[in-house]
């Protein structure tokens, strides 16, 4: 099931001009907040999506919450995620995160010193990412991290195919949409929203193939532990953590 968000609401009249510009950019209707509808909401503190079935707003915050915890206690370069993209011996690979989503892994890469380009096709998710980056730019603890992150609202396959030789990254990182679980209570609200907005994966083989052509050193694919290989392509090596497997394709 997918949902359509067709309106943007603002909670403070002083934000009307910004809301009007954002609504025009995203082709949304400006409306009053409606608790019965799925809406993009602009508040004085952040941009968020409110969807009645989720039971609370969805937004991205690089300064506090989970991202703050991962920044401070995430395990540094020794964690499986860092090893999976080649963060060793002082190397800071240039990374394209081709399925950025809520930007959590990209933020970890940037916090460890990597230059990261995030690609997010879904316009509303990209808008949440952009808003979170703007807020984090004003915070002393995260501004430098954000300076190493770029965002493009783009189809990943087309973007990767358009790169020149000089623009090829060291690593292409893929965190494809996991299959939706039947019991939605088992899935966190942020992932429920992504499933509803993005829908099922439809071009896995094409995306992996172009990523393997573009990446100078490796393609890293994040999968649930025990899941089938992405696009039925066997990796050269895998790195496992408690619940996650990172499949690595080289050459």
Buried (B, 14 or more C-beta within 10 A) or exposed (E): EEBEBBBBBBBEEEBEEEBEEBBEEBEBEBBEBEEEBBBBBBBEEBBBBBBEEBEEBBBBBBBEEBBBEBBEEBEEBEBBBBBBBBBEEEEBBBBBBBBBBBBBBBBBBBBBBBBBBBBBBBBBBBBBBBBBBEBBBEBEEBEEBBEBBBBBBBBBBEBBEEBEEEEBBBBBBBBBBBEBEEEBEEBEBBBBBBBBBBBEBEBBEEBBBBBBEBBEBBBBBBBEEEEEBBBEBEBEEBBBBEEBBBBBBEE
